[in-house]
Amino acid sequence: MTALKISESSDGITIECRVSPRAGKSRIKGEVDGILLVALAAPPVEGAANDELIALLSKELAVPKSRISILRGRRSRKKVVRIMDAEMTSISKRLEASIG
């Protein structure tokens, strides 16, 4: 497993994701080349998949949805997600547990 591309700045923590909408079940599938792979049950229509991504990350990372936003890629499968007011070590451990 390659290390996830997670970076920390004064704005929060950013994670690169690649999503697969219309999956049978929403879940974190793993990582490839440092990019988090996420399956989403929601279709990519009217922001449903983006909302599902935020809800899934909120649940898996134990962070309120209001602290998670999509910085880039709202209309793409490749996204950059920002998590505000979170600790890097906590987020890394939770993601590794979800993947592992």
C-alpha positions as a Markdown table, in Angstrom:
| # | Residue | x | y | z |
|---|---|---|---|---|
| 1 | Met | 0.0 | 0.0 | 0.0 |
| 2 | Thr | 1.3 | 3.4 | -1.0 |
| 3 | Ala | 0.9 | 6.3 | 1.5 |
| 4 | Leu | -2.3 | 8.3 | 0.9 |
| 5 | Lys | -1.8 | 11.8 | -0.5 |
| 6 | Ile | -3.0 | 13.7 | 2.6 |
| 7 | Ser | -1.7 | 17.2 | 3.2 |
| 8 | Glu | -2.1 | 19.6 | 6.1 |
| 9 | Ser | -2.3 | 23.4 | 5.9 |
| 10 | Ser | -3.8 | 26.2 | 7.9 |
| 11 | Asp | -7.1 | 25.6 | 6.0 |
| 12 | Gly | -7.3 | 22.0 | 7.1 |
| 13 | Ile | -6.4 | 18.6 | 5.7 |
| 14 | Thr | -6.8 | 17.7 | 2.1 |
| 15 | Ile | -7.3 | 14.2 | 0.6 |
| 16 | Glu | -7.2 | 13.2 | -3.1 |
| 17 | Cys | -10.1 | 10.9 | -4.0 |
| 18 | Arg | -11.4 | 9.0 | -7.0 |
| 19 | Val | -15.1 | 8.1 | -6.8 |
| 20 | Ser | -17.2 | 5.5 | -8.6 |
| 21 | Pro | -20.8 | 6.5 | -8.5 |
| 22 | Arg | -23.8 | 4.1 | -8.9 |
| 23 | Ala | -22.0 | 1.4 | -6.9 |
| 24 | Gly | -24.0 | -1.3 | -5.1 |
| 25 | Lys | -22.9 | 0.1 | -1.7 |
| 26 | Ser | -21.1 | 3.3 | -0.5 |
| 27 | Arg | -17.7 | 2.4 | 1.0 |
| 28 | Ile | -14.0 | 3.2 | 1.0 |
| 29 | Lys | -12.5 | 0.6 | -1.4 |
| 30 | Gly | -8.8 | 1.3 | -0.9 |
| 31 | Glu | -6.1 | 3.4 | -2.4 |
| 32 | Val | -4.0 | 3.4 | -5.6 |
| 33 | Asp | -1.0 | 5.6 | -6.0 |
| 34 | Gly | -1.9 | 7.5 | -2.9 |
| 35 | Ile | -5.4 | 8.3 | -4.1 |
| 36 | Leu | -8.3 | 7.2 | -1.9 |
| 37 | Leu | -10.8 | 5.1 | -3.9 |
| 38 | Val | -14.4 | 5.5 | -2.9 |
| 39 | Ala | -17.5 | 3.6 | -4.2 |
| 40 | Leu | -20.8 | 5.6 | -3.9 |
| 41 | Ala | -24.3 | 4.2 | -4.2 |
| 42 | Ala | -25.6 | 7.6 | -5.3 |
| 43 | Pro | -25.7 | 8.6 | -9.0 |
| 44 | Pro | -23.7 | 11.6 | -10.2 |
| 45 | Val | -26.8 | 13.7 | -10.7 |
| 46 | Glu | -27.6 | 17.1 | -9.1 |
| 47 | Gly | -24.8 | 16.7 | -6.5 |
| 48 | Ala | -26.1 | 13.4 | -5.0 |
| 49 | Ala | -22.7 | 11.7 | -5.3 |
| 50 | Asn | -20.9 | 14.6 | -3.8 |
| 51 | Asp | -23.4 | 14.7 | -0.9 |
| 52 | Glu | -22.9 | 10.9 | -0.5 |
| 53 | Leu | -19.1 | 11.3 | -0.5 |
| 54 | Ile | -19.3 | 13.9 | 2.3 |
| 55 | Ala | -21.7 | 11.8 | 4.3 |
| 56 | Leu | -19.5 | 8.7 | 4.0 |
| 57 | Leu | -16.3 | 10.5 | 4.9 |
| 58 | Ser | -18.1 | 12.1 | 7.9 |
| 59 | Lys | -19.1 | 8.7 | 9.2 |
| 60 | Glu | -15.8 | 7.0 | 8.5 |
| 61 | Leu | -13.7 | 9.8 | 9.9 |
| 62 | Ala | -16.0 | 10.8 | 12.8 |
| 63 | Val | -16.0 | 14.4 | 11.6 |
| 64 | Pro | -19.2 | 16.6 | 11.2 |
| 65 | Lys | -20.4 | 17.0 | 7.6 |
| 66 | Ser | -20.2 | 20.7 | 8.0 |
| 67 | Arg | -16.4 | 20.5 | 8.3 |
| 68 | Ile | -16.0 | 18.6 | 5.0 |
| 69 | Ser | -16.0 | 20.2 | 1.6 |
| 70 | Ile | -15.0 | 19.4 | -2.0 |
| 71 | Leu | -12.3 | 21.8 | -3.1 |
| 72 | Arg | -11.9 | 20.6 | -6.7 |
| 73 | Gly | -13.6 | 18.1 | -8.9 |
| 74 | Arg | -17.3 | 18.7 | -8.0 |
| 75 | Arg | -18.2 | 17.4 | -11.5 |
| 76 | Ser | -15.4 | 14.9 | -11.9 |
| 77 | Arg | -14.6 | 11.5 | -10.6 |
| 78 | Lys | -11.3 | 12.9 | -9.3 |
| 79 | Lys | -11.8 | 15.1 | -6.3 |
| 80 | Val | -9.9 | 17.0 | -3.6 |
| 81 | Val | -11.7 | 17.0 | -0.3 |
| 82 | Arg | -10.9 | 19.4 | 2.6 |
| 83 | Ile | -11.5 | 18.5 | 6.2 |
| 84 | Met | -11.4 | 21.5 | 8.6 |
| 85 | Asp | -10.4 | 21.4 | 12.2 |
| 86 | Ala | -9.1 | 17.9 | 12.2 |
| 87 | Glu | -5.9 | 16.3 | 13.4 |
| 88 | Met | -3.7 | 14.7 | 10.7 |
| 89 | Thr | -2.8 | 11.6 | 12.8 |
| 90 | Ser | -6.5 | 10.9 | 13.7 |
| 91 | Ile | -7.6 | 11.2 | 10.0 |
| 92 | Ser | -4.7 | 9.0 | 8.8 |
| 93 | Lys | -5.4 | 6.3 | 11.4 |
| 94 | Arg | -9.2 | 6.2 | 10.6 |
| 95 | Leu | -8.6 | 6.1 | 6.8 |
| 96 | Glu | -6.0 | 3.3 | 7.2 |
| 97 | Ala | -8.5 | 1.4 | 9.4 |
| 98 | Ser | -11.2 | 1.9 | 6.7 |
| 99 | Ile | -9.0 | 0.7 | 4.0 |
| 100 | Gly | -7.2 | -2.1 | 5.9 |
